[in-house]
Amino acid sequence: MFLVVFTVKDCIFVLQGKGNQSRFRDARKDLTKSYITMKIELRYAAHPEDVKKYGTEQLRKEFLIEKVFIKDEISLVYSLYDRYMVGGAMPVRKELELETGTELKSSFFLERRELGMINVGGQAVIQTKGKTYRLARKEALYLGKGTRNVVLKSVDPKDPAKLYINSAPAHHEYPSRKITLKDAEVIMLGSPETCNYRKLNKLLVNSIVETCQLQMGMTELQTGSVWNTMPVHTHNRRMEAYFYFEVPEKQAVCHFMGDPDETRHIWMTNEQAVLSPSWSIHSAAGTANYTFIWGMAGENLDYGDMDVRYPDTLK
């Protein structure tokens, strides 16, 4: 006879019966999986001299986020680069609540943080304490410090929302706000001749919405162009993260990172993200055109604060 007592999300479960104890371990695992809808993975920061020694497997392990969207889960990576969080939420049949975790040691997720999300899927509904937002594809939402009871859901389970999430520590409460592409500050960059003609949509920047340190936007590569962020740059004042989507099937993006004098690359496919330390370049070339979301946080809110390196100086 076995008696197993455990808790999941403030619920107490008691399993009692006869037989092999492994049966009860399996039952506990199944119950836990059905109740846990939010996961946080911790990743440590690395010194640039150490990264030069990394092989392909370790580069991917430390910087690549291969699975951003998991059905009926909020999945986040907590990076110790500026304590930035990157991940996604994909509510299908369940409503997903943004909960705190042991990594935060807070009474609720946005007690000391701010958050930005951009929807890259079907229609989404985001509920907070006292307010409800609807996000269509490529629309953004800023949630300020102090926002409580954040619940995410899809309008149509057959076309679920895919909410790409970035979050950073915050020191001040700014109002939450929805931002559409009509609200965006738009800049056309590059040219067809250099294969980097792209439309940059500034969404969560200080010319559009007040934030503590979080900035986010979306860059759309135009037909025939495959290079982004070229010439490359670094900015020791803040880190950055890229999320690639609208990458056609069987195509890929080669993301370039590392010290400008000793670069590395990571091959990526659709709906994957990558962390970029402040000392690292962040650029890519695709085998077809694509769209990516950039997000960053750190010392300042000056979008133009970049230390540029031109292509002929890279190694």
N, C-alpha and C positions, 0 to 999 in steps of 0.2 A: 504493500500500500504506500502511495506517495501523496504528499500534500505540498503543493507549490503555491506560494503567495508572492505576488509582484505587483508593481504599479506602473502604469503608462499614462502620462498626461493627466495626473491627479485621479485616475481611475484605479481601483483595487481589483485585481483578478485573483481568484482562488481556483486552482486546478487540483482535483482529487481523483484517484482511481488506482487501478492495479495494472501491472505490466511493466514493460521495459521503460526505464527512466528517459531514454532518448525520445520516446513518444511525447513526453511532456515538454522536453526542450524544443521539439518541433512545433508543438502547439503554442508555446510561449513566443517563439519566433514569428509564427503566422499572425498572432494577435498583435504583437508589437508593430509588425510591418503595416497592418491595416489601420493603426491609429497614428503612427508617425508620418507626417506629411511635410516635414521641413528638416533639412539636413545642412550642416555647416562643416566644411572641411578647412582645416587650418594649414596655411603654407607659410614657411619661414622665408625671410629675405636672404639673399646671397651676395657675397662680395664679387665685384666684377673680375678680379684676378682668379677667383675660384671657378667662375662660370667658363672661363677660357679653357678649362680642363674637362668640361662636361662633354660626354658623347651624346649621340642622338637620343637615346632612351632617357637619360637624366634631364636633358634640356626639355623634353616633352613632359616629363613628370613634374618638373618645377614650375614651368611657365604656361603650358597648354591646358586649357579647360575643354576636354573632349566632348563631354555630355552636358550641355547647358540646360536642355529641356528634358525633363522626365515626367511622364504622364502622372497627373494628380500629385505633384510634389513641388515644393520650393527647394531648390538646390543652390547653395551658395558656397563660394570659396572666400574665406577670410584671409587676406594677404597681409603680411606684416610690412609690406611697402605702403607706408602712410596709412596703415590699418584700413585699407580699401577693401570693399566687398564686391564681388562680381558673381553673377549667376542668373538664374532664370526661374520662372514659375509657369507651369502649364496646367491650369485647372481644366479638367475634362468633365468628369462626373461629380467631383467633389468641389466644395468651396474651400479655399486654402487660406489659413490665417497666418499672417506674418508674426511669428513668435520670437521671443528672445531665446538666447542660448547661453551655455556656460562660458562661451568665448567672450560674451559681452558683459556678463555680470550686472545686468540691468533689469529693472522690473518690467519693462516692455521694450520692444525692438528699437523704437525711435526716441527713447528717453534721452539719449546723448548723441543721436545720429540724424542725418538727413538722407533722403533716398530719391533716386530718379529711376524711372522705368520708361521703356519705349516698347510699344506693342508691335511685334512682327508677325502676328497671327490673326485669328478671327476676332470679332468684337469682344471686348472685355468690359466687365463691371468691377470697379474698385470701390469698396465701401470703407469709410472711416467713421469715427465717432461723430455723428451729426452731418455727414456729407457723403454723397455718392457721385462717382465720376464714371463716364463711359468713354472708352478708348477704342477708336478704330485703328486699323493697320497704319503704322508709322506715326502715330500720335504719342505724345509724351506726357508724363505726369511727374511733377515735383511734389514730394511730401516732406514738409519741414519738421525740424526737431519738435518733439512733444506730441506728434500725431499718434493717436491710439486706435486700437481695434481695427487694424487694417485687414480686410478680407478680400480675396481675389476670386473671381469666377468668370466663366465663359457664358456668353449669350447662347451659343449653339454648340453642344458637345461634339457635333459632327465637323465643326470648323473651330477648334478650340483656340483660345487666346494663347499667345506666347509672349510673355512679359519679360523682356531682358532688363535686369536689375543691376544698378550700381549704387553703392552707399558709402558714405564717409563720415567720420566724426564731425559733430557740429557744436558750436558754442552759443548759438543764438537761434531763437525761433523766428523763422520767416514763414509767411503764408504759403500754404499749399496751392498749386496751380496747375491746370491742364494747359499744354502747349500743342497746337496743331502746326502742320506745315505752313499754313497761312500766316502764323505768328512768327515763323522762323526768320532769322537773318540769313539771307542766301548769298553765297559768293561762288562765282565760277572760277575755277583754278586750272592751271595747266593748259595744254593744247593738244589737238589731235596729232600734230607732228611729233610730239614727244611721248605719245601714247599714255598721257596722264590727264586727259580732259575730264573734269569731274565737277559735280555740283555739291557744294558743302552747305548743309543745313545746320546752322547753329540753333539749338533748341533750349538747352539749359545753360545759358551763359548770362553774365551780369547785365548785358544790354537787353535781355528779354525777361529774366526772372531773378530775383535776389536769392542768393545762396550763400552759405558760409564758405565752402571751398569746392563743392562738387560742380563739375561742368560736363555736359554731354552734348553730342550732336551726331549727325548722320551724313555720310558722304556717299554719293551715288556716282559710280564710274559710268561714263557715257559709252555708247556703242563704239567698239574699236579701241578703247583705252583700257589698260590693265594695270598700270602703275599707280599706287597711292603714296602720298607723303614723299614725294621726290622733287627737289632735293630733300634729303633726310635731315633730321635734327634730334637733339637731345634737349632736356631741360632739367637741370639738377634741382630746380625748385619744386618739381612735382612728378609723380608717377602717372602712368597711363595704362589703359586697357583697351584692346580692340576686340570687336565681335563681328565676324564675317557672316553674311547671309546673302540670299539670292545668288548663291554660287550654283551654276547649272549642274545637273546630274553628270557624273563621271568627270567633272572638272575639279580643279583645286586652286588654292592660293598658296604661294610660297612667301611666308612672312619672314622678313629679315630683322634681326635683333643683334644686341651685343655692343661692345665697344666699337666705335667707328673705324678704329685701326686694326680690329680683329673680329670681323662680323661672323655671325652664325645664322642659320635659317631653320625654320620649322614648317613643314608641309601641313596645310590645314584644309579641311573640307567644309561643307555647308553647316552653318549654325554652330560654329566653334569659336571660343574666345581665347585670348592670350594676354598674359600680364607683361607689362613693359616697365622695368625699373627706371628710375630717373636718369641713370647713367647710360641707358641703352637707346639705340636708334629704334624706330618702329616704322616699317615700310613694308610694302608687299608688291608682288606681281602675280597676276592670275593667268590661268590658261583660258579664261573668258572674262568678260566684265562682270562686276559684282557690286554689292553694297556693303558698307561696314559702319558700325557705330563706335565712336570713340568716347571715352570717358576718362576724366582725370581729376586729381585732387592734390593739394600740397600747399606750398608757401603763399601763392598769390592767385588772383583771378585774371591775370593778364594773358589772354589767349595768344597774343603775339610774342610772348616771352619764349623764344627758341634760339638755341645755339646751332646754326645751320652748318651742314657739311655737304659740299657739292659732290656729284657722282665721281668726278675724276680724282677725288681725294680719298675715297673709301678703299678699304683693304679687306 
